[in-house]
Amino acid sequence: MNAAPEPDSYGYDPRAQAVRGSSSLLSAPELAKGTPYRSTLPGGSEPVYFRVALDAKLHTYVSVVGIPSPGTERTSTNSLRVTLDADGHRCDRKGAGFAIGPAQPLAAYTSRMIAPPEGAAEAKCQQADTCFVAVSRYRQRAGTAPWGLDLRVDAEPPLKKARVDGPAARTPPYPHAGRHPVRRGRRGGIRGRGTST
């Protein structure tokens, strides 16, 4: 049985652009659609922010992979949270974590889907606007060592209503996880799979 890869062996996209997340919404850098990015998540539980320009026509996916530093403590408290907000309205939030074991990359994604809105919050999220992505660790003992971040924003048009004899609908391509597969922890925890929190 092959040993799990060490966190420092994570394969970033060689085209990834370096970007520094901000502790403030006002100075959050913008992530362009279709461009891979590489960043850092400082230690602790405070989030870092990025901004994304959304239109009112396309489904949008923001995928994030958190890469713990080599030698990170074996603990179930290593968890990743990704939140998408529009003008104070939460559009989506996902998280990923793993059970006790070697610290491995965690993948999560958040999305803005175009569909008939159910309430004012959803209506706001579907407007053309600048939205903010918050990336953080959560739960107790978030850890002090920084993590690497692999980020990407992608968009696609909503699928047209399929005919009875039409092609099967495609599933969204996210969460992406660099070159690492989704892994399951020793106690049933899921590594690298976005889950609602």
N, C-alpha and C positions, 0 to 999 in steps of 0.2 A: 504494500500500500504506500503510495507516494505521500511524503510529508507535505503539510500545508505550506504555501509560500509565505515568507516573511514579509511584513508590511513594507520594508524598504525595497522590495523587489517589484512593487506595483508598477505596471506599465502605463505611464501617462501617454496620451496622444503626443507624438513628436511635434505636432503643429500647435500645441496648447500655448496660449498666451498667458503671461503672468499678470495677475490682477490682485489687488489688495482689498479685501473687504473692509468696510467701515464700521465703527462702533456707533455711528450716527446715520440716521436716514438722510440728513441734509447733504452728506458728502459720499453717499453710496455710489460706487462706480456702476456704469451700465454694462450689462451683458448683451451682446449682439446675438441674434438668432443664427444658429448653424456654426458658431465659432467655439472650439473647445478652449477651456480656461483651466489654469492651475493657480491655486491660492493656498492660504493657510488659515486654520481655525485655531486661535490662541487657546491656552489652557483655561479651565474654569467653565462656567455655564452661561456666560454672557454671549449673546448672538453677534454675528457679523452680518452686515446688510449689503445687498446688491440691488440694483434696479433693473427692471425689464420693461420695455415699451411694448404694450399690447395693442392690437387693433381690435375691431369688433367682428371679425370674420373668421379667424383661425383658432382651432384648438392649439393651446400652447402648453408645452411640457418643460419643466425645469428639473433636471436631474443632477444629483449631487452624490459623490462618493467621498466618504471620510476615510482617510488612511491614517490609523494610529501610528505613533512613533515607534520605532523598533524598541523592544523590551518593555512595552506597555504592560502594566500589571494585569494579571488574569482576573477578570472580574466581570460580573453580569451588569455592572453599572455603565459600561461603555455603550452609549446609545447616541443616535443622531436624529435631529429633528429639523425639518425643512418646512417653512411656512410662507405662503403667498398672500399678501395683503394689498388691497386697493383702497386708498383714501380712508384708512381706518377700518375697512370691512375685511374680515378674513375670508379669502376665497377658497383656500385649501390648506391642509396641514397633514404631513405624513411623517412617520418615524421608522427607524429600523434599529434593531439591537441584536445581541447574541448572548447565549448562555455562557457560563464560566468556561474559559478555555483560552487558547492563544488569541491575542487581539488581531483581528483581520479586518480588511476594508469593509465598510458598511455602505450600502447603496440605498438611497431613498429618492423619491421624486414627488413633486407637487404639480398640479395642473390647473388650467383654466379651460373649461369646456364650453363650447357654444351650444346652448339648448334653451328652450323656453324657461325663463327664470322663475323661481319660486320665492318671491319676496324681494325686498329692497336691496339686501346685501348681494344676492346673486345677480340682480339687475346691474348693480354698480360694477361688479367684477366682469361683466360682459361688455362693458363700454370700452371704447378706445381710450387708453389712459396709461400713465406710468404706474407700475406696480412694484412692490418691494418684496424681495426674497430675504428671509431671515434664516440663517443656518446656525445651529447651536447644538451643544450636548445637553442632555437632560437627565434627570434622576439624581440621586445623591452621589457625592464623591465623583464629580465629573472629571476629575484628574487635572493635573497642571501642565502636562507635556502637550505641546502643540500637535495638531493633526494636519496632514496634507489634505487638500480639497481638489477634486476633479469635478468641474462644473460644465454644464452645457444647456443651452436653450434651443428647443426646436419647435416647429409649428407645422400644422397640416390642416387643410380644409375639412370641415365636417363631411362625413360620408352622406351621399344622397340616399334617400329611402330606397332600400333594395327591393327589386321586383322579386316575385316568387321564384323566377328562374334566374335571378341575378347572382353575381359572385358573392361569396361569403365576405362579411366585413373583416377588415384587418384589425388586429389588436394594436394599441399604442406601443411604440418601440421602447418605452421606459418602464422601470428604471434601468439606466445603463450602468455598467460596473467595470469600466475599463476593460481589462483583459482577464478579470477574475470571475469565475462562475458563482452563482448563488450557493451558499453553503449552509448546512444546518448544524446547530450547536449540539454539544453532547447531551444537553437536557431538553432538546426539542426547540431551542430558540432558533430564530431564522436570521441568518446573516445576509445582508444585501438585498432584502426584499422590503419594498415600501409597505407600511401598514398605517392605518389611521390611528392617531393618538388623541 
